[in-house]
Amino acid sequence: MFSRLPLPLKILLWFFVNLGALVAVCVLLFHAEYHFNFDWLFARGAHQRVDAMRALLVDDLNGQPPDDWDEVVERFSDAYHVRLALYDEDGRRLLGFPDELPPEVRNPLRLWPRQPARRLEQKTFVRTGSPTRYWLLFHAQVDNPQAGGVLGLDVVAESSNAGMGGLVFDPSPWIKLAVGAVICSVLFWLPLLRGVTRSISQLTHAARQIAEGHFDTRVPTHRRDELGVLAAAVNAMAVRLDGLLRGQKRFLGDVAHELCAPRARLQLTLGIIEQRATDEPARRYARTAMEKAAQIAGLVDQLLAFSRASLAGSGVRLAVVD
């Protein structure tokens, strides 16, 4: 999967994977050391949302007769995407579900203080398993003359997700924070990634030019890191290849030039031998030797022309002709 991704995207992806792994390790170590429970979810905003919900619920219960409390509980359950139940301070169910609370939920209610003022301060968040469910517990004081006056109620909210529809945990600020962190990280890393990719692109272009024989190609060496060292090495390689190739071509040109004089003397000697030969076999041998010498002369001329053309550089101009 990673082989087709651009290099900047790979770097950013591995950065976030590494960051996520570090966060997970820190959470696991913190849990192993301090054994935190789910009460840490109750931030200031969660307390305010629970208090607001309790105030609305108490207002509706105070304004309705007890026979209509089922409708109030059902309406709040639908509004907050949870299932609500009302219990008295002795643990008996009044409205809602379930008939019997799990021990993990029932035991915290029994430990709450009996004083109404202190009981109102209690808020507990519990998780149960098989299947996994999340429970929010808080106390409410209802003052309804139709219900016999002041009545203390323990409100139990149950949901299949820890956020409880945003009542306990609102993910939208965290999502915005994560998106902002990602954008800031990308903007922070973008200059470095652009510098790296620009240097790599220059090195790639220079390598292709050198491969095509343009040994005068050079790469900027203003960087002081490994890419700058690589650019300097590429420039040194181009200079070295240019020197070697020019030396080789110059050597071939010198060899071809030096072969011209003995070639001419050889052809002249063979011509004289052919003229002075008295019998036919000797003339035939002389003509054969001259043909071979002519072939050698042609190869030397081609080698000389090639060396001159390569050393002179590309001075050919292409133009449209009639």
Secondary structure, DSSP 4 states (H G I P E B T S, - for coil): -GGGS-HHHHHHHHHHHHHHHHHHHHHHHHHHHH---GGGG--HHHHHHHHHHHHHHHHHHHTS-GGGHHHHHHHHHHHHTSEEEEE-TTS-EEEES-SS--HHHHHHHHHS-SSHHHHHT-EEEEEETTTTEEEEEEEEEEEEGGGTEEEEEEEEEEESSTTGGGTS--HHHHHHHHHHHHHHHHHHHHHHHHHHHHHHHHHHHHHHHHHTT-TT--------SHHHHHHHHHHHHHHHHHHHHHHHHHHHHHHHHHHHHHHHHHHHHHHHHHHH--SHHHHHHHHHHHHHHHHHHHHHHHHHHHHHHHHH----------
